[in-house]
Structures are given as C-alpha cells and as structure tokens.
Amino acid sequence: MKWLWGLLLAFAIVLAALFIALSKWFAWYWILLLALVFFFLLTMVLPVTVEVRYKREGRDDRLHLGVRALFGLVKAGFEVPTIALMERSGKVGVKAEPGKGMPKQKRGWITITVEKVQRALRKINEIRKRIGKYKRAIRQTTKAFHIESFKWRTVFGTGDAAQTGYTTGLVWALKGIFAGMLHQYFTVSTRLLYDVKPHFQASGFRTELTCIIRFWPGKAILAGLKLVFLWLREGAKWRNIRSKA
C-alpha cells in the first residue's frame, strides 16, 4: 500500500510541475480547463465502491453508507440515525439515541399485512408502467452501476398462521420482482441472495439489506446527461404537440 501512496505523490508532483511549465505559454483558464478534462478522464477509469447496509426492526431504521475510492486509499462512512416513522401523521422524523445512563425505549412493532404487500406490488407495477419509453435510456444510465454483492433477509409474522403463510408468498413475489428489475436495469456480477422467514406464532417485522455497488463516476455522468437530454427533448415535443392542438 505504501508504494501506491508514493506513486500518487510522484504523479501529483509531476502534474504540478507540468502545470507550472504550461503557465508560461497558456492562460490560467486554459490550464484550469486542462485540469478539469484530466480529472474527468480519471473518473472514467477509477471506480468508486459504495456499500449500503440497511436494517429495520419494528419502527426503528438504521442506514449505513460506506464509500471507497482510489483502490481503498480514500474511505468514508456515513451513519444515518434511527428514523421513527410516524404513521399517524404520515411524516418521517429523526429520533435521537438515548444518552448514557438513560433507559432505552422499547422498540415498537410494525405489523405486515396482506394489504401492505399488495400495495407495494401495485406501486412497483406503476413504476414499471411510468418508465415506459424511457426504459432504454434509463437502462443506459443504470447499467453503469455494477452490483457486486446483494443480501436481503426478512423475518416477519402477522399473528395469524394462515395469513402469515399467504403473506409469505406475496413477499417472495415482491422480492422476486425487485430482483428481476435489478437484473434488467443494473449490471449484476453476483448472485442475488434474498430469503423470507415467516414466524407463524408471533407478530413483528425485521429486514436487513446489504448491497455493494461499484461504478465509474465519469461513465455515470455521461449516461445521466443522455437521460436528461432525452427528457428535455421529449418534453419539448409534448409542448409542441399541445400548442398545435
């Protein structure tokens, strides 16, 4: 690892010397433009790895994001605090962790029902329909992201054995559709692992998701610009049609 740091330091020194030499013949804005082009080329060849860890138990949510770049030389982690979903008001708020010496609050439970799973399935189908003609452009954007690891485990119970058994099948279908969309829109280089474990004698819900994604920022930016251009072009066509109507 030390040799890589030394190589980067030597490269930075050479690059700085090159810019100083160029400053004698070119204006500063040309040097800045050259630096930006060089930086963009680096983003085309140097990947960034993002690790997502999400856990929900009852009403408590925990999200961790980890970022690695330059072959692990640059690392950053972001821990999102517990999120309390206030279902009655339909709002999302951040719940602070209890201080030292303070008793921890008992975790609440969110029950999973057939209606909730069916509602989630309907939302997924609506999203797939809305994508419509933008499907190809969206795939060109999302295919720049490579899924290198994916694990999704869910444990739940409704309190009723018959309803739990029926809901289990719906949850499996929901995860299957989601996995199919990942294969369709992303570059999947690993086996997607997901399972559902029902509790027939208890009522509760817990899910854990771990995903590692690798992408090249430059390629993702270019693909995103193509998608934005398509949206703007289609929007202009639609406004032109409405003005003639």
SVG drawing of the C-alpha trace seen along z (x, -y; Angstrom):
<svg xmlns="http://www.w3.org/2000/svg" viewBox="-56 -34 64 55">
<polyline fill="none" stroke="black" stroke-width="0.4" points="0.0,0.0 2.9,-2.4 4.1,-2.1 0.8,-3.2 0.9,-6.3 4.4,-7.0 3.2,-6.6 0.3,-9.0 2.6,-11.6 5.1,-11.3 2.3,-11.7 1.0,-14.8 4.5,-16.4 4.9,-15.7 1.4,-17.1 2.1,-20.2 5.4,-20.7 3.6,-20.3 1.0,-22.9 3.8,-25.4 5.6,-24.8 2.4,-25.3 1.6,-28.6 4.4,-30.2 2.6,-29.6 -1.1,-29.3 -3.5,-31.5 -4.7,-30.2 -8.2,-29.3 -6.7,-27.0 -4.8,-25.3 -7.9,-25.0 -9.8,-23.5 -7.0,-21.0 -7.1,-20.1 -10.8,-19.5 -10.5,-17.4 -7.8,-15.3 -9.9,-14.9 -12.9,-13.8 -10.7,-11.2 -9.7,-9.9 -13.3,-9.4 -13.7,-7.3 -11.1,-4.8 -11.1,-4.9 -14.1,-3.2 -15.9,-4.1 -17.4,-1.4 -20.4,-2.1 -21.6,0.2 -25.2,-0.1 -26.4,1.5 -30.0,1.1 -31.8,2.7 -35.3,2.2 -36.7,3.8 -40.2,2.7 -40.3,-1.1 -36.5,-1.5 -34.5,-2.1 -30.7,-2.2 -28.8,-3.0 -25.1,-3.0 -23.3,-4.2 -19.6,-3.4 -17.6,-4.8 -14.2,-3.6 -12.2,-5.2 -8.6,-5.1 -8.3,-1.4 -9.3,-1.8 -6.9,-4.7 -9.9,-7.0 -12.6,-5.8 -15.7,-7.4 -18.6,-6.2 -21.9,-7.8 -24.2,-6.5 -27.8,-7.7 -29.5,-7.8 -32.6,-5.9 -35.6,-7.1 -39.0,-7.0 -41.8,-6.5 -44.8,-8.4 -47.5,-6.6 -50.4,-8.5 -49.2,-11.9 -47.5,-10.4 -44.3,-12.2 -40.7,-11.0 -38.7,-12.3 -35.2,-11.6 -35.3,-10.0 -32.2,-10.8 -30.4,-7.9 -30.8,-7.8 -27.9,-9.2 -25.7,-7.3 -27.4,-6.1 -30.9,-6.7 -33.1,-3.7 -33.6,-2.6 -37.2,-2.8 -38.8,0.4 -38.9,1.0 -42.2,0.6 -43.6,3.2 -44.9,2.7 -47.3,5.4 -47.0,6.6 -50.3,7.5 -51.6,8.8 -52.9,5.3 -49.5,3.7 -47.7,6.2 -50.3,6.0 -50.0,2.2 -46.2,2.5 -46.7,4.8 -49.1,2.3 -46.6,-0.5 -43.8,1.5 -46.1,2.2 -47.0,-1.6 -43.3,-2.5 -42.6,0.0 -45.5,-1.4 -44.3,-5.0 -40.8,-4.2 -42.4,-3.3 -40.5,-4.8 -37.6,-6.0 -36.7,-2.4 -33.8,-2.2 -32.3,-5.5 -32.7,-4.6 -31.0,-1.3 -28.1,-3.0 -27.7,-5.1 -28.2,-2.4 -26.1,0.2 -23.1,-1.9 -23.7,-0.6 -22.3,2.9 -23.9,4.8 -21.1,6.9 -22.9,8.2 -26.6,8.3 -28.2,9.9 -31.7,9.3 -33.3,11.1 -36.8,10.6 -38.3,12.1 -41.9,11.4 -45.2,12.6 -48.7,11.4 -50.0,13.1 -52.3,15.4 -50.7,18.6 -53.0,18.7 -52.4,15.0 -48.7,15.3 -48.5,18.2 -50.3,16.3 -48.4,13.1 -45.1,15.1 -45.9,16.0 -46.6,12.3 -43.3,11.2 -41.4,13.8 -43.1,12.5 -42.3,8.9 -38.6,9.7 -38.6,11.7 -39.9,8.8 -37.4,6.5 -34.5,8.9 -35.7,9.1 -35.7,5.3 -32.1,5.2 -31.0,7.7 -32.9,5.7 -31.6,2.2 -28.2,2.8 -25.1,4.8 -25.3,7.7 -22.0,9.6 -23.0,11.8 -25.9,14.0 -28.7,12.0 -29.3,13.6 -32.7,13.0 -35.0,15.0 -38.2,14.7 -38.5,16.4 -42.1,16.4 -43.0,16.6 -46.4,18.3 -46.8,17.8 -45.5,14.2 -46.3,10.7 -43.4,8.5 -41.2,7.4 -37.4,7.3 -35.5,6.9 -31.8,6.5 -30.3,5.5 -26.6,5.3 -25.5,4.2 -22.2,3.3 -22.2,1.2 -19.2,0.3 -19.4,-2.4 -17.3,-4.8 -18.4,-8.4 -17.5,-9.7 -19.5,-7.0 -22.4,-7.5 -22.4,-11.3 -22.3,-10.8 -25.2,-8.3 -27.2,-10.7 -26.7,-13.6 -28.1,-11.5 -31.1,-10.7 -31.7,-14.4 -31.3,-15.3 -33.9,-12.7 -36.4,-14.0 -35.9,-17.6 -36.3,-16.6 -39.5,-14.6 -40.8,-17.4 -40.3,-19.9 -42.1,-17.6 -45.0,-17.2 -45.3,-21.0 -45.2,-21.5 -48.0,-18.9 -50.1,-20.6 -49.6,-24.1 -50.7,-22.8 -53.8,-21.1"/>
</svg>
